[in-house]
Amino acid sequence: MVSIRGKIAIAYIRKNFNMNPEVTLDPITRCRLLERHNAVETSQGYTLDRRTLEDGTRFEVVTREGKLPGGKLVLYLHGGAYIAGLTKLYRKMAGAFSHAADENGDADVIYLDYDCAPERVFPTQLDQALALWDHIVGELGYREENIVVGGDSAGGNLTLALLLKLRDAGRTMPKAAFCMSPWADMTAEGKSYTDNYTLDPLFGLKGGKIDDSKRAELLKCDIYCFIGDADRRDPYVSPVFGNYEGFPNMFLSAGTHEMLLSDTLTIAEKLTAAGNAPELVLGEGMFHVYPVYYMLFPEAKRDFKKLLAFISRNLREDTSAEK
């Protein structure tokens, strides 16, 4: 049973942020509504330092006040269909991530502020994630076994693509990774794209029905503009087409009513087939990336706490004997 607050959140999203082509002809503008009131501030007791690499890659380093960067790290890749930029919503998570990774709240949090579509398309965001990763483990000196990387929606896509790139290059992976409702299938072929079409308040259509023509319209929608001329079946674009040998510990979450549910389930199946069953959290009756709204309703708070517990289990271990 969905809570009253959860039902209010669902109704609000359906009314104000639905991206279905029959509801809005301008999903880019609707996505960028997420950037309203985008103050550059973070959790109380933490400082935020905005930086730019020589290649133009922007990122933000959040540290506890009075502490120098270094030690344990949560690297967060934000969502927003690669269209909306980094917002206050994500920056406010820093304190929770820091305390999850370190009991004293001394873990650092870094946010990639990637360039957005439609102005910049694939592989821009992946190249910037790789550049930031190189900077983190190179110049900044964070050790891979002390890093958890993760994100939501497009940020989940980017998390998986980054891990695939690192694995394919034979590089050391982070200790663990998490994805909240990863946007992982740019072909929209999963079963949930049909089954949840009338249930999903963000991408679906209440009272509607999806068929081949509507699926084709969905795929032509500007919500997919980040792809550019890339192949939708490229695993770095659609990670559901990748293989998951050699991946780190993984946490996956999704709502049972979202059209992208199959994206998460497919990744979970591939991880399990590779001998690395993820922690899988499915929110009954929930929508896309619902845990990021953990301050608003109980289902989100419950499952965001599960994510924090996952981070704690992976980063509060004694790694002093490693390397």
N, C-alpha and C positions, 0 to 999 in steps of 0.2 A: 504494500500500500504506500503510495507516494504521499509525503507529508503535505500539509496545506501550503507551507512556504515553498515546497518544491513545485506544487501545482501553479502557484503564482509566478514562479520563475519561468516555467514552461510557457505559460500564457503570454508573459511579457516578451519572451524571445520570439514566439510565433508572430506576435503583432509587430514588433519593431525591427527584427533582424532576419526574417525569413529570406533565404537566398534563392528560392525556387524561381526558375525563369518565368513561370506564369504569375508570379507575385511581384517581382522587380525586374526591370530591364537594365538596371544599373547596379549590379552587385559590388562594383568597385567603390562607389560612393557609400553604399550601405556598410561595407566592411570598414571603411575609414571612419564611420561613426564611432567605432570602438576607440578612436584616438581622442575623443572629446575629454576635456578636463585632464589632459595628459601632463600632470605636474611631474617634474624630475625630482622625486623624493623616494625615500626608502623606509625601512622599518626603524622604529625608535631605537636609538643606541648604536646605529650603524651609519657609516659615511659612504657616499657614492662618488666614485672618481670616473669621469668620462674620458676615454682615450681613443686614439686613432692610430692604426698602423700605417706604415709608409705607403702601402697599396690602397689606402682609403678605408680599410675595414674598421668599423666603429664597434666599440664594446664598452661595457661599464663594469667596474670592479667594486664590489660591496664588501666592506670589512667592518668588524666591530670597532667602535671608536677607540683610538689609541693603539690599535694593533697594526703592525705592518703586514702586507700581503704575504701569504706563504702557508704551507701546511695542507690541510684538507680543503677540498674545493667541490662545489656543485656548479657545473656549467649548464646554464639554461638557454634553450633555443625556443623562442616564443612562437605562438601561433598567429593566425589572422590571414590564412590562405595565401601567404607570401605577399599580401596586398597591404594589410595594416601593419604599422610599425610597432616598436616596443612601447608599451604603455605602463602607466601607474599600477594597473592591476597586477602585473608581473613583478614589478619592483617591490611591491608590498609583501611578496612571498619570501624575501631574502632572509628575514629573521627566522622564520620557521625552518627554512632549509639549513641555515647555519647551526641552529640548535639541534636539528636532527642529526647532522653530521658530526657535531662535537658537543659534548654535554655542557661545556661552558659558553657555547655560542661563538667559538673562535674560528669556525670554518668560514672560508670566503665563498662568495657567490659571484660568478661572472655571467653577464648577459651579453650575447651577441646582438648587436643592433644592425642587422643586415639590410642591404639595399632592397627595396620592394619592387614588385611588379605593379603595373605593366611596364614601368620605365626600365627595369632591369629584370631579365629572365634567366632561366636555367642556362648555364650552371653557376651563375653569379653567387647565389646564396651558399651553395655547397663549397665553392672556391673560398668564400670568406670564412666559412666554418673551419675549413682545413687550415687556412692561414692563421686563424685565431688559435686552433689546436697547436700548431707548430710553435706559436709564440708562448702559449701557456706552458708547454713541456720543455721549451727551449729557454728563451730569455727570462721568463718568470720563474722557471725552476720547479714547477709542481710535478710530482711524480705520479705516473699513471695509476698506480695502486691506491692513490689517495684522492682519486677523482671519480665522481659520479656525473654522468651527462644525461640530460633528458629534456623533454619538451612536450608541448601539446599541439595537436592538429598538424598544421604545416611544420611546426617545430618538432613534432614526432616524426614526420617525414624526414626532416633534416637530420634528426638524431640517428635514424636508421641508415640514411645515406652516408653520413659521416662514418659510422661504424663499418659499413660495407667497404668504404674507401680505405679505411685504416687496415681492415682485415685483408683486403685484396692486395695491399701494398706490403703485407708482411710486417706491419708495425704493431707495437704493443697497444693493447686495448685499455680503456679505462676499467676501473674495478667493477663498475656496474652501470646500468642505464635504465631509464624509465621513459615510457611514452603514454600520455593520456590521449586517447582517441586519435592515434596516428592516422594521418591522411596518407594512405599508402597505396591506393589503387586508382590511377588516373584513367582507367578504362571503365570504372563503375560497373564491373561485371559480377560483383559479389551478390549472393542471394539476398542479403539484407537491403540492397538498393531497391529491390522489389517489395520484399516483405514489410519493410518499415516505411514505405513511401508515404502512407497516410498518417503515420505516428510521429515522424521526425518534425519537431517544430522549427528547426533551422533550415533544412534542405528539402523537406517533403511538402506535401500539399494535402491538407485535411479534406477528405471527401473526394480526392482525386484518384487517379489510377495511372501507373506508369506503363508505357508500352514502348515499342522500338523507336517510334518517332519522338516521343518525349525524352527517351534516354539520349537520343541523338542531339536533341535540343539542349539537354543538360550538359553534354560533353562539349558543345560549342559555346557554352556560357562563359562569360569573362571571369568567372570564379577560377577557371583553369588557365588564366592568362600567363602565369609564371612559366608554363611549359615551353612557350615559344615554338621553335621548330623541332624540338627534341622528340624522340620516340617515346610514346606513352608507356611502352613495355620495357624500357630501359630500367634496370633495377635501381639505379640512382635517382630516377624520376618516380617510379612506382615500386617501392621496396617489396611489395607482395611477390614480385617476380625474381627476387634474389634467393640465395641459399644462405643458411644461417649456421654453418659450421664455424666453430671457434669463437662464438659470441660470448660476451661476459654475462654475469647475472642480470636478469631482465625483470622489470615490473611493467605490466600492461593493464590499462583500464579502459573501459568504454561503457556507454549506456546501452541498455537492451533495446531502446526505441530509436536509436540513431541509424540512419542509412549507412553510415560508415562502419557499422559493427563488424561486417565481414572482413574489413581491412585488418582489424585487431585480431580476429579469430584466425585468419590465415597466417599472420605472423606468429601467433602462439603455436599453431600446428607445426609450422616449419621449425621453430625453435625446439619444440618437443621431439620432432623427428630427428633433429641433429643431436639429441641427447642432452638438451639444456632447457627443460621445461620451465617456463617463466611463472612468476606469481601473476595470476590473472584475476582481476577484480571487475565484475560486471554489475553495474548499478541498475537494479530492476526499475523499469519505467523511466530511466534517466536519458538525458540528451547528450549531445556532443560536448566534450571537455567539461562536464559538470563539476569535477572536483576543484577546478580553479575558482569556483564560487563558494569556497568553504566557509566564508564568513556570513553567508546568506541563508543557507538552509541545511537541515541535519544530514541528509544523504551525502551532500558534498563534503561536509565536515568529517563524517565517518570515513569516507574513502580517501580523503586527503591525508588523514591520520595514518591510514595503511601505507600510503606512499612514504610518509615521513619515517615510519617504522622500518620500511625497506632500506631507506637511506642510512638509518642508524645501524642496522645490522651489517651493512657493507662498509661503512666508514668509521665506526667506533671500534673496530678490531685493532689490535696492536700490530702495526706494520713495521715496527722498528727493526725486526729481524730480517725483513725482506731487502733485497738488493744489497 
